[in-house]
Amino acid sequence: MQPAQLTEPLSHVLAEPYGPRTEITGLRRVAGGASRVTCSFDAVTPDGDRHALILRLGSPGISAGGLLLREAALMRAAAAAGVPAPQVIAAGGEDGPLGAEFVVMARVEGETIPRRVLRSPELAGVRPLLAAQCGEILAAIHRIPPAAVPGLDDGDQLGAWRALLEATGHPHPALELAVRRLERERPPRRPLAVVHGDFRNGNLIIGPDGVRAVLDWELAHLGDPLEDLGWLCVKAWRFGSPLPVGGFGGYEQLVGAYEKAAGVRVDRHALRWWEMFGILKWAVVCVMQAERHLSGGERSIELAALGRRVAENEWDLLRMLS
């Protein structure tokens, strides 16, 4: 469905929160892939009130399996727990007026491109504060009641990613060695919490006042809360910076703020385990993405370039294993 075709059904969707005869203006596609469309637009009420919004839409005819509706539920639960998350205005399923699953949310202004976050002069004043802010936000995410979002996966993450690596059918000795070390040194199991699953520099909207919103909740699941902290520390998300937490801060800034906000002590050895797991996970993603290109399923320079990142992750893992 083209953006122009969405104008009328969107006005019907927004009649409930904003009133009938709400006008849709400036609708344009800003990003999206084969299974997601993302559009930016404004909704203008008959009284002249203007609301800056984002639409995320599944592909008509292709079942999203309820994932967008689950994302909407996660963002609502996150906001209730004190997480800066985009306000969900409306959400619906494939049987709704848009013919596909959708979420309409408030548009949050700010920077998401990691290299700009790390280098923009406009953000120089807030960069030293971001690691601590992330610690506080992660503590709030982990306070989300699991019952607030039924159906979240609670499977073993290491086992799942080991299976994906094995399914590639190709030998990766450094990754296999890391899997064995992770299996042997697995930290004690902690009570399950809602885990964002992809909390990192690049999935945060940041302004001069700090983190304004947490994006991309589609990988959320139930797991060890330290998974999120370890993922934020993965070297790939530092984008060339020597600072280990997202490229903008140090471990103690993140951990200290998290411990204070969550009221728990963070086991540093367990955090290192989850950082190593994160590097392994990203390496497996790079292997899988490269295979899409190499198999001819989707010829893409971007996917091929991700394949070259496998060696970087192997090096990072070998350094942690030494």
Disulfide bonds with the S-S distance in Angstrom:
none
